[in-house]
């Protein structure tokens, strides 16, 4: 199978039909000799989303509908869709009609060009400025700086993936926003293309501003696992370094003071000892992390193995972390 | 293993046992009365010579009674897991090794399972004198569970539970978690219902709890909060706690530094310096634990499915 389109749905009963129609129309315009499938993942909706989708699936054999037992969140819904997808390429999108399925063709041609991940960029975003656009601008800048994968629009769900790459990327909690950064461990070629973005027609937006602290912790996690996944000891050692310097200078000063003047200060020497202990603790944490890595599943590394054919692509697409690909409508 | 059973009843024998040995026959009668093909499996967690004798006496004439003997005592969760793994019935019924509820209650629980995924019995004590303290204790515990997890149950301690096989297949159990099967199942999105049943006479005999038992229950609640809320995001738990401790320590430390630099208050004889640096150190350590947790999740996320699928169409 050539293509799997994965759409998480949560309380979108009004959008399901138009969405399905739009995707079907978009697919009709593409040449997919191996066939395509649409995966609707109903994330425990409380309205009639599943009933509508099930009805559609009865008429359309290409449509598969997955029903969750309860609401698990957008990332698990995407993860389930990706796990079940059978296509060579996987395109994910939102179920609220803000993404336009007509853009799918652009994603496929970029994937054909040899990119592993193609990210959409809602350059004319139809959302509120203060509550949505500005926070997301800041978040994207921060994510780019911290993860080293400068993508203009991490929040855009419209993304295309080579299945062999994305299926090896661990997706959990709220990590769907950071897929490119997560996948960057495996060294994929990432392209960014402009996509259309429509104002919301049905239903309500499901995001708020409350997730700032979560994003910060997630970022830190990604920084750790993506930048130093292979060498956690080195990472923790780096963390321990300032405390080592602090502790050793305090202790040296106290020892010298004792030798010269014959008196030390208990609070100061004690603080030095504490920081020294922290330094040890962090070093041992690093050793512990090595152990975790050794026993854990680093399947994501497998995605980094290139086949000869992919090398040919790579020669063509270059190896910059992200490449902006302009396209005209 | 018997393939054409519908109900697999599992009795983990851990600590408390039925002294007379009449319970086996009672369970067999109840199961017989459902008219559905069943098996009754006793899992002996460690040496239980007496129980084994009683069971053998019954099993000689009753092929539907099976006994699984664990090599030593591993705890109730292991006993249950051994039972789950060695049975095939589409309905799994767990029963306590001593009388907790009247026989008709077990049938009521089994009947309720036709409408849900997990049915648990909640004991309604008929007696008045002995149960006032017990009821209060139960209330407090379940209130704690409610506050901690947001879920309302009224008797998680009752061992009479009926579960569909897919629930058992999806719930990993270890340690003391068997107590929270209904909670964990609801968390996973299964439909859990409570069935009020009459409490058995004999249940009140086992009504003494030590201080350590209370502490163990409290730890259980803490563990379940962590497991249900932060399993996938350890850094949110440890990170928040760690950053708060670290921030308080760092601010205080900065204050001491300012006092030393601009107001000439000597650091050398201020014990506060010890406290603040200890807080900074502790905060960092808790935070580092969160990072380690994240690394564990990251390297195992592929094996721990976060979602639970009810149906796939097409």
HADDOCK unambig.tbl for C-alpha pairs under 7 A between the chains (distance, minus, plus):
assign (segid A and resid 54 and name CA) (segid B and resid 313 and name CA) 6.85 0.50 0.50
assign (segid A and resid 57 and name CA) (segid B and resid 314 and name CA) 6.99 0.50 0.50
assign (segid A and resid 61 and name CA) (segid B and resid 314 and name CA) 6.76 0.50 0.50
assign (segid A and resid 63 and name CA) (segid B and resid 314 and name CA) 7.00 0.50 0.50
assign (segid A and resid 64 and name CA) (segid B and resid 312 and name CA) 6.95 0.50 0.50
assign (segid A and resid 64 and name CA) (segid B and resid 313 and name CA) 5.52 0.50 0.50
assign (segid A and resid 64 and name CA) (segid B and resid 314 and name CA) 5.05 0.50 0.50
assign (segid A and resid 65 and name CA) (segid B and resid 312 and name CA) 5.60 0.50 0.50
assign (segid A and resid 65 and name CA) (segid B and resid 313 and name CA) 4.96 0.50 0.50
assign (segid A and resid 65 and name CA) (segid B and resid 314 and name CA) 6.98 0.50 0.50
assign (segid A and resid 66 and name CA) (segid B and resid 309 and name CA) 6.97 0.50 0.50
assign (segid A and resid 66 and name CA) (segid B and resid 311 and name CA) 5.95 0.50 0.50
assign (segid A and resid 66 and name CA) (segid B and resid 312 and name CA) 4.46 0.50 0.50
assign (segid A and resid 66 and name CA) (segid B and resid 313 and name CA) 6.40 0.50 0.50
assign (segid A and resid 67 and name CA) (segid B and resid 309 and name CA) 5.82 0.50 0.50
assign (segid A and resid 67 and name CA) (segid B and resid 310 and name CA) 5.52 0.50 0.50
assign (segid A and resid 67 and name CA) (segid B and resid 311 and name CA) 5.18 0.50 0.50
assign (segid A and resid 67 and name CA) (segid B and resid 312 and name CA) 6.22 0.50 0.50
assign (segid A and resid 68 and name CA) (segid B and resid 308 and name CA) 5.79 0.50 0.50
assign (segid A and resid 68 and name CA) (segid B and resid 309 and name CA) 4.49 0.50 0.50
assign (segid A and resid 68 and name CA) (segid B and resid 310 and name CA) 5.34 0.50 0.50
assign (segid A and resid 69 and name CA) (segid B and resid 189 and name CA) 4.74 0.50 0.50
assign (segid A and resid 69 and name CA) (segid B and resid 190 and name CA) 6.48 0.50 0.50
assign (segid A and resid 69 and name CA) (segid B and resid 308 and name CA) 5.91 0.50 0.50
assign (segid A and resid 69 and name CA) (segid B and resid 309 and name CA) 5.80 0.50 0.50
assign (segid A and resid 69 and name CA) (segid B and resid 310 and name CA) 5.11 0.50 0.50
assign (segid A and resid 70 and name CA) (segid B and resid 189 and name CA) 4.68 0.50 0.50
assign (segid A and resid 72 and name CA) (segid B and resid 307 and name CA) 6.25 0.50 0.50
assign (segid A and resid 76 and name CA) (segid B and resid 306 and name CA) 6.20 0.50 0.50
assign (segid A and resid 76 and name CA) (segid B and resid 307 and name CA) 5.88 0.50 0.50
assign (segid A and resid 170 and name CA) (segid B and resid 298 and name CA) 6.72 0.50 0.50
assign (segid A and resid 170 and name CA) (segid B and resid 301 and name CA) 5.76 0.50 0.50
assign (segid A and resid 170 and name CA) (segid B and resid 302 and name CA) 5.72 0.50 0.50
assign (segid A and resid 172 and name CA) (segid B and resid 301 and name CA) 6.75 0.50 0.50
assign (segid A and resid 173 and name CA) (segid B and resid 232 and name CA) 6.10 0.50 0.50
assign (segid A and resid 214 and name CA) (segid B and resid 236 and name CA) 6.98 0.50 0.50
assign (segid A and resid 217 and name CA) (segid B and resid 235 and name CA) 6.59 0.50 0.50
assign (segid A and resid 217 and name CA) (segid B and resid 236 and name CA) 6.56 0.50 0.50
assign (segid A and resid 221 and name CA) (segid B and resid 291 and name CA) 6.83 0.50 0.50
assign (segid A and resid 221 and name CA) (segid B and resid 294 and name CA) 6.61 0.50 0.50
assign (segid A and resid 225 and name CA) (segid B and resid 295 and name CA) 6.74 0.50 0.50
assign (segid A and resid 265 and name CA) (segid B and resid 268 and name CA) 5.07 0.50 0.50
assign (segid A and resid 265 and name CA) (segid B and resid 269 and name CA) 6.58 0.50 0.50
assign (segid A and resid 267 and name CA) (segid B and resid 268 and name CA) 6.19 0.50 0.50
assign (segid A and resid 267 and name CA) (segid B and resid 269 and name CA) 6.51 0.50 0.50
assign (segid A and resid 267 and name CA) (segid B and resid 270 and name CA) 6.33 0.50 0.50
assign (segid A and resid 267 and name CA) (segid B and resid 271 and name CA) 5.52 0.50 0.50
assign (segid A and resid 267 and name CA) (segid B and resid 273 and name CA) 5.90 0.50 0.50
assign (segid A and resid 267 and name CA) (segid B and resid 274 and name CA) 5.35 0.50 0.50
assign (segid A and resid 268 and name CA) (segid B and resid 268 and name CA) 6.03 0.50 0.50
assign (segid A and resid 270 and name CA) (segid B and resid 274 and name CA) 6.31 0.50 0.50
assign (segid A and resid 271 and name CA) (segid B and resid 273 and name CA) 6.92 0.50 0.50
assign (segid A and resid 271 and name CA) (segid B and resid 274 and name CA) 5.49 0.50 0.50
assign (segid A and resid 271 and name CA) (segid B and resid 277 and name CA) 5.74 0.50 0.50
assign (segid A and resid 274 and name CA) (segid B and resid 277 and name CA) 6.99 0.50 0.50
assign (segid A and resid 274 and name CA) (segid B and resid 278 and name CA) 6.42 0.50 0.50
assign (segid A and resid 274 and name CA) (segid B and resid 281 and name CA) 6.81 0.50 0.50
assign (segid A and resid 275 and name CA) (segid B and resid 281 and name CA) 6.51 0.50 0.50
assign (segid A and resid 278 and name CA) (segid B and resid 281 and name CA) 5.79 0.50 0.50
assign (segid A and resid 289 and name CA) (segid B and resid 292 and name CA) 6.22 0.50 0.50
assign (segid A and resid 292 and name CA) (segid B and resid 296 and name CA) 6.18 0.50 0.50
assign (segid A and resid 293 and name CA) (segid B and resid 299 and name CA) 6.70 0.50 0.50
assign (segid A and resid 296 and name CA) (segid B and resid 299 and name CA) 4.77 0.50 0.50
assign (segid A and resid 296 and name CA) (segid B and resid 300 and name CA) 5.94 0.50 0.50
assign (segid A and resid 297 and name CA) (segid B and resid 299 and name CA) 4.89 0.50 0.50
assign (segid A and resid 297 and name CA) (segid B and resid 300 and name CA) 5.77 0.50 0.50
assign (segid A and resid 298 and name CA) (segid B and resid 299 and name CA) 5.98 0.50 0.50
